[in-house]
Amino acid sequence: MATPKAEKTTKPRKAPAKKKTTVEAAEPIVIHPSHDQIAALAQKFWAERGYTDGQAEHDWLRAERELNQMAS
């Protein structure tokens, strides 16, 4: 005599837990002037000084500083 097979009872599946997402403050985008932009402005400063030698580094740093301020 065959025994009746027991019916399988399945449990309802739970939906996967939703991941909690947090909104984080976005990092500010920082734009740096290019080497060519700095060089062009430094050359302009050099021309304004009458092409006198001895302050190339000063001109470069001034150009870099001014371009960074304009980008901010």
C-alpha positions as CSV (number, residue, x, y, z in Angstrom):
1,M,0.0,0.0,0.0
2,A,1.4,3.4,-1.0
3,T,1.4,6.1,1.5
4,P,0.2,9.5,0.3
5,K,3.0,12.0,-0.1
6,A,2.8,14.9,2.2
7,E,2.2,18.2,0.5
8,K,5.1,20.6,0.8
9,T,4.2,23.7,2.5
10,T,6.2,26.7,1.4
11,K,6.6,29.7,3.4
12,P,6.1,33.0,1.6
13,R,9.4,34.6,0.8
14,K,10.2,38.0,2.3
15,A,11.1,40.7,0.0
16,P,14.8,41.6,0.3
17,A,15.5,44.3,2.7
18,K,15.9,47.7,1.0
19,K,19.3,49.2,1.4
20,K,19.3,52.5,3.2
21,T,20.9,55.2,1.2
22,T,22.2,58.3,2.7
23,V,22.6,61.5,0.9
24,E,26.1,62.8,1.5
25,A,27.3,66.2,0.7
26,A,28.9,66.3,-2.6
27,E,32.6,67.2,-2.8
28,P,33.1,70.6,-4.4
29,I,34.5,70.5,-7.8
30,V,37.9,72.1,-7.9
31,I,39.1,73.5,-11.2
32,H,42.8,74.2,-11.4
33,P,44.2,76.4,-14.2
34,S,46.3,74.6,-16.8
35,H,50.0,75.0,-17.2
36,D,49.5,76.9,-20.4
37,Q,47.0,79.3,-18.8
38,I,49.5,80.1,-16.0
39,A,52.3,80.5,-18.5
40,A,50.3,82.9,-20.7
41,L,49.4,85.1,-17.7
42,A,52.9,85.1,-16.3
43,Q,54.2,86.1,-19.7
44,K,51.7,89.0,-19.7
45,F,53.0,90.1,-16.3
46,W,56.5,89.9,-17.6
47,A,55.6,92.1,-20.6
48,E,53.9,94.6,-18.3
49,R,57.2,94.9,-16.4
50,G,59.0,95.7,-19.6
51,Y,60.5,92.2,-20.1
52,T,63.0,92.7,-17.2
53,D,64.6,89.5,-15.9
54,G,64.8,88.2,-12.4
55,Q,61.1,87.8,-11.4
56,A,59.9,84.9,-13.4
57,E,59.0,82.9,-10.3
58,H,57.1,85.9,-8.9
59,D,55.2,86.3,-12.1
60,W,54.4,82.6,-12.2
61,L,53.1,82.4,-8.6
62,R,51.1,85.6,-9.1
63,A,49.5,84.2,-12.3
64,E,48.7,80.9,-10.5
65,R,47.2,82.7,-7.5
66,E,45.1,85.0,-9.7
67,L,43.8,82.2,-11.9
68,N,42.9,80.1,-8.8
69,Q,41.0,83.1,-7.3
70,M,39.0,83.5,-10.5
71,A,38.1,79.8,-10.5
72,S,36.8,80.0,-7.0
